[in-house]
Amino acid sequence: QVHLVESGGGSVQAGGSLRLSCAPSKYTASVASMGWFRQAPGQEREGVATIDIAGSTGYADSVKGRFTISQDNAKNTLYLQMNSLKPEDTAMYYCAAGRPATGTFTHCSGVYCPSLSEYDYNFWGQGTQVTVSS
């Protein structure tokens, strides 16, 4: 079992920035990629960004150019840098890990990247709230 702990959420005004962090308890053969997902009240959970062990990334259209996913292998930590935040970014943000399919998805930054479907991720954190006010 892989335990994920998110941190870094909070309240910010539109146009501001936040950085989320996620620390998995361990890396195992069960983890090839990690991702960030979010869920706003009354809405379905949606994929935000993903990254695999090789560093291939993918982003939802709604956050491209504003959010950056990265990983520090030395610190065993996943990050999501969120800039130019908008009120519609308000949601609970979740870190996820697993072995999702890799392919030439439309959300890929390069040629290949992991899936952004929540059903492809096995391990989830408890979430951290991000609130953006106008």
Secondary structure, 3 states (H helix, E strand, C coil): CCCEEEECCEEEECCCCEEEEEEECCCCCCCCEEEEEEECCCCCCEEEEEEECCCCEEECCCCCCCEEEEEECCCCEEEEEECCCCHHHCEEEEEEEECCCEECCCCECCCCEECCCHHHCCEECCCEEEEEEC
